[in-house]
Amino acid sequence: MATLKEILKSYFSSGKKPKEQQFHEWIDSYVHKTEDGLSISPDKNIGIGTADPKARLHVEGGIKIGPVTEDPAQLLPGTLRWTGTKLQILFGGAWQDVWSSDKDTTLKTALKEYTVSPVIQVKRPQSKQTATLDFPNNARQLLKVSIDLSYTQFLGSQEYLIISLFTANDNKEVWTVEQTFQSTLGSASLTLSFDISGIVSIENKPKFYMKFQVNKSSGGGGGLGQSSSLEVTIKKFDVTCMLQP
């Protein structure tokens, strides 16, 4: 147990000759940066269990949170507490649940199916074609896009279909992908499926439109002296999104 500062000071007052045990009490009353697992970086970050803290408080290991007073007026906003069944944060003058044992935290998703009628046909050099779509009000994140389409024969360089998702209110692109088609004869149908990598937020943005456009790869030449454009027909697309728990 640490000795009170005033007692420690008395050991070293003018004329005193501190004993060995008093030196031990003085040393044991303070945290040693190396032996006790505490470190302070040159920019004043504090580390517990790490010698190189990367944040104002960097803890290498678990943090135990316990109960605090029920009166929010005695605490600062942003205070965390654990009640035994709930993890809460103080915000807006009240305790708000971050996690609760009686709250369903299972990941919920929604699949939106869009049958395109009439179908969308897109090819060079025609302008892009779009389809509008909306998400549930509690949609949070884009997870997957699947598209049913057919395409016709074309000769010459490879061409690719650009698929992009834009917000309807401010026309901002939130996701895009390219699908390459090689020169082919005849026609075919296929389903393209794209699992979304990273976080593509659609929170508080229920209205979107999907844009489809065909482009020709640069540097390609015609085949057998001929060149015709890829034509893609969009029949249906499905969008899977994560919902707020």
N, C-alpha and C positions, 0 to 999 in steps of 0.2 A: 504494500500500500504506500502511495506517495506521501511524503512528509509535507506539511503545510509550508508554504513559501516563507512565512515569517519565521518559523522555527529554523528553516535552512539558513536564512540570512543571519540569524543569531549565532550560528556556528562560526561565521566568518566576520563578525564585527570587530572593530578596532581593538587590538590587544589580545584577541583570542588566539588560541592555538588548536585548530580543529584536529580531532582524533581520527584514526583510520576509519572507524565505523561511521563517523559523521560524513566523511568523504564518500563512503559507500552509499549512504542514504541520499546524498545529493545527486550522485550519478544515477541511482536507480529510480529517482523521482521523475526523470525525463526520458522521452522516447529517443532511441538511437536509430538514425536513419537507415543504417545497414542491418543491424541485428534484429530490429523490431519490424522490418518489412515496410517501413514508411520512407517515401522519397519525395523530394521537392525539386522540380526542374528549374532551370534558369528563368523560365517565363512564369514561374509560380504555380504550375500545375502540381497537384498532390497525387501521389500514387500509393496505393496500398497493395502490397504483394507484387509490385512491379517497380523496376528501377528506372523506367522510361515512360512516365505518364504522358498520354496524348491528349487529355482533356483536363478541365479544371479539377475534376475528381475522377480518377481512373482506378477502378477496383478490379483486381485479377482474382475472380472467385465470386461466390454468392454474396448477396446482401440481405440481411435479416431486417425486416420492417415490422414494427410492433404497433400497438394502439397508442393514440394520443388523445388529448382532450376533445370533448364533443363540441366545445365552443369555438366556432371558426374565427371569432373576433380576436382570439388570442394567438392566432397563427397567420403565417404569410400565405398568399395564394401560391399554388404549386406544391404545397406540402403533401407528401404521400403518407398513407397509413394502411395497416392491415388489421382488420377487425376480428380475424379468425375465420371469416367466411367471405369477406370482400376486400379487394384491393381498391382503395379510393384515393382521389386527388381533390384537393381543395380548390374550387374554381367558382367564381361568381358568388362568393359568400356562402357556399354550401358544399357539402361533400358529394362528389359525383363518382359513380361506380366505374372503375376501369375493368374490373373482372369480378364476377360473383359466382359462387358455387351453385347457385340456383338459376343461373342464366345459361341458356343454350348457346354455346359458342361453336357449334358445328358449322363448318364451312357450307354456305348455301350458294347455289348457283341457279341461273335462269337461262333457258335456251329459247332464243327468239328465232322463229322460222319465217322467212320472207319468200313467198312465191312471186316471182316477177311477172306481172301481167299488164300490158304485153311484155314479151321478152325484150331484153336489152341486147342490141347488136352493136358491136364496136369493131372498127378496123381503121387502118390508115387510108387516106389522110383525114378521115372524119374527126370531128372534135370529140372530146371525151363525153361519156354518158354517165349519168348518175342515178342513184336510187336512194330514197329517203328511208330512214329507220329511226326507231325510238327505243329507249330502254326503260325498265321500271324505275320509279322515282328513287328507290333505294339501291340502284346499281352503283357499284363501286369501282370495278376493275374489269378490263377486257381480258378474256382468257383464251378464246379460240374462235376462228373464222373458217367456215366450210362453204365451198361454192360448187354448185352443179352447173356444168357448162358443156357446150359442144363447140368444135372448131372445124373449119373447112380447110381444104388443101391450099397450099400456097407453094410457090417456087422462089428460089433465091436465098437471100441471107436469112439467118435466124431472126425471129421477132419475139417480142416479149409483151406480156400483159402486165400493166401496172394497176394494182389494187390499193386504194387509199381510203382512209376514214377521216372525215372532217367534221368539226363541230358546225352545227347549222347556224348558230347565232353570230359567231365571229369568224367563221371560215378558217379555223386553225387545224392543221393536219396533226392527228394524234397517233396515226399508225399507217405504215405503207409496206408493201412487199411487191416483188417482181417475180413472175413466172415465165420462164423461157420456153419457146416452142421452136423446134428444129423444122427445117424444110420437110414437107411431107406430101404424100398423095392421098386423096380420099378425104374422109371426114371421120371424126371420132368424138365420143363423149367421155367425160371424166369428172371426177370430183376432186377438187383441191382442198386440202385441209392444212391450216396453219395454226400451230400452237404458239401463242404470243409469248415471246421471251421478254423479260424485264417487266416493269410495272407500267401499264398503260391505263391511266386513270380516266374514268368516265363519270366520276362523282359530281353531282350537281349539274350535269350536262346531259339531259335526257334526249335531246334531239340531235341527230347526226345525218350525214349522207355518205354513201359509199360511191367512190368515183372509179370508173373503169376506163382504161386508155391503152391502145396498142401502139408500141413504138418499134422501130427498126434498129437493130444493133448497128453501131457505126462501123464503117469499113467493109461491110458485107457487099458482095456483088450478086448479080443475077445468075440463075442457073440456066444453062443451055440457051443463053441470050434472052431469057424471058424473066419477068419478075411480076409476081402478084402478091397481094397483101393477105396476111392472116386475118380471118374474120372470126370473132368469138361471139357466141350467143350465151348470155347469162340467163339461166332458167330459174335458179333458186339459190339462196344463200342463207346459212344459219350462223348466228352469232351467240356465243356462250359468254356470260359475264358473271362476276362474283357479286353477291349481294351483301349489304350490311347485315351483320349478325343481329 
